[in-house]
Amino acid sequence: MPVRSLTSSVLKWPDRQCVEEALQVWLTREAGRHPDLVRLGYFGSYARGDWGVGSDLDLIALVREAGEPFERRALSWDLNPLPVPAELLVYTEAEWRRLLDTGSRFAETLMRQAVWVYP
């Protein structure tokens, strides 16, 4: 997590390399807990390279299928070990295809920015 030096008022925030390394460790554990995982990536400020103090990690997971509604799916993923606050969107493969087919601004942003780290 972000830390403040005892002798300084400067807040040191994890850089992209630190976040990516922690993400790989986290992903190894979570992929074992979620065998339906097809693909995982991140987007937003860490993907664009313009992160800063206070930036969160925006994650996207694609799963084969899901028994939970969209808004509850991320609850079974433990994001606490990551070094920065994180948000996770979990789409089924079918939902992902439909999202991309909409041609929405959000879908275009995801396609342009996403850095896929799994498989």
C-alpha positions as CSV (number, residue, x, y, z in Angstrom):
1,M,0.0,0.0,0.0
2,P,1.1,3.6,-0.3
3,V,3.4,4.7,2.4
4,R,4.5,8.0,3.9
5,S,8.1,8.5,5.0
6,L,8.5,9.3,8.7
7,T,10.7,12.2,7.8
8,S,8.8,13.6,4.8
9,S,5.3,14.6,3.9
10,V,5.7,13.1,0.5
11,L,3.4,10.1,-0.2
12,K,5.1,7.4,-2.3
13,W,2.6,5.6,-4.6
14,P,3.4,2.3,-6.2
15,D,4.6,2.6,-9.9
16,R,3.4,0.5,-12.8
17,Q,6.1,-2.0,-12.5
18,C,5.4,-2.6,-8.8
19,V,1.7,-2.9,-9.5
20,E,2.3,-5.3,-12.4
21,E,4.5,-7.5,-10.3
22,A,2.0,-7.7,-7.5
23,L,-0.8,-8.3,-10.0
24,Q,1.0,-11.4,-11.3
25,V,1.4,-12.8,-7.8
26,W,-2.3,-12.1,-7.1
27,L,-3.4,-13.5,-10.4
28,T,-1.6,-16.8,-9.8
29,R,-3.6,-17.3,-6.6
30,E,-6.9,-16.0,-8.0
31,A,-6.7,-18.0,-11.3
32,G,-6.5,-21.2,-9.1
33,R,-9.6,-20.0,-7.2
34,H,-11.5,-19.2,-10.4
35,P,-11.1,-22.0,-12.9
36,D,-13.6,-20.4,-15.3
37,L,-11.2,-17.5,-15.8
38,V,-10.5,-17.0,-19.5
39,R,-8.7,-13.7,-19.6
40,L,-7.7,-10.9,-17.2
41,G,-6.3,-7.5,-17.9
42,Y,-6.2,-3.9,-16.7
43,F,-7.2,-0.6,-18.2
44,G,-7.3,3.0,-17.1
45,S,-4.5,5.2,-15.7
46,Y,-2.0,2.3,-15.1
47,A,-2.6,1.0,-18.6
48,R,-2.2,4.5,-20.2
49,G,0.9,5.2,-18.1
50,D,-0.6,8.4,-16.5
51,W,-1.2,7.0,-13.0
52,G,-0.4,9.1,-9.9
53,V,-1.0,9.3,-6.2
54,G,-4.5,8.1,-5.6
55,S,-4.8,6.1,-8.8
56,D,-6.6,2.8,-8.6
57,L,-6.2,-0.3,-10.7
58,D,-9.1,-1.0,-13.0
59,L,-9.3,-4.7,-13.8
60,I,-11.4,-6.7,-16.2
61,A,-11.9,-10.4,-16.1
62,L,-13.6,-12.6,-18.7
63,V,-15.1,-15.9,-17.5
64,R,-16.8,-18.7,-19.3
65,E,-20.0,-18.3,-17.5
66,A,-21.3,-16.9,-14.2
67,G,-24.0,-17.9,-11.8
68,E,-24.1,-14.5,-10.1
69,P,-25.5,-11.2,-11.5
70,F,-22.9,-8.8,-12.9
71,E,-22.9,-6.5,-10.0
72,R,-22.0,-9.3,-7.5
73,R,-19.4,-11.2,-9.4
74,A,-16.4,-9.3,-8.2
75,L,-17.2,-10.1,-4.6
76,S,-15.7,-13.5,-4.8
77,W,-12.3,-12.1,-5.8
78,D,-9.9,-10.9,-3.0
79,L,-8.5,-7.6,-4.2
80,N,-6.9,-6.8,-0.8
81,P,-3.4,-8.1,-1.6
82,L,-3.0,-5.6,-4.4
83,P,-0.8,-2.6,-3.6
84,V,-3.3,0.0,-4.7
85,P,-7.1,0.2,-4.5
86,A,-8.6,-1.9,-7.3
87,E,-11.9,-2.3,-9.0
88,L,-12.9,-5.5,-11.0
89,L,-15.4,-5.9,-13.7
90,V,-16.3,-9.5,-14.4
91,Y,-17.9,-10.3,-17.8
92,T,-18.9,-13.6,-19.2
93,E,-17.6,-14.3,-22.7
94,A,-21.1,-13.8,-24.2
95,E,-21.5,-10.5,-22.4
96,W,-18.0,-9.4,-23.6
97,R,-18.9,-10.1,-27.2
98,R,-22.2,-8.2,-26.9
99,L,-20.4,-5.3,-25.3
100,L,-17.9,-5.1,-28.1
101,D,-20.7,-5.4,-30.7
102,T,-22.3,-2.3,-29.3
103,G,-19.5,-0.1,-30.4
104,S,-19.9,2.0,-27.3
105,R,-17.3,4.5,-26.2
106,F,-16.6,2.3,-23.1
107,A,-16.1,-0.8,-25.3
108,E,-13.7,1.2,-27.6
109,T,-11.8,2.4,-24.6
110,L,-11.4,-1.1,-23.3
111,M,-10.2,-2.4,-26.6
112,R,-7.7,0.4,-27.0
113,Q,-6.4,0.5,-23.5
114,A,-6.6,-3.0,-22.0
115,V,-3.3,-4.6,-21.1
116,W,-4.0,-8.4,-20.9
117,V,-1.9,-10.3,-18.4
118,Y,-3.7,-13.7,-18.5
119,P,-3.4,-16.2,-20.0
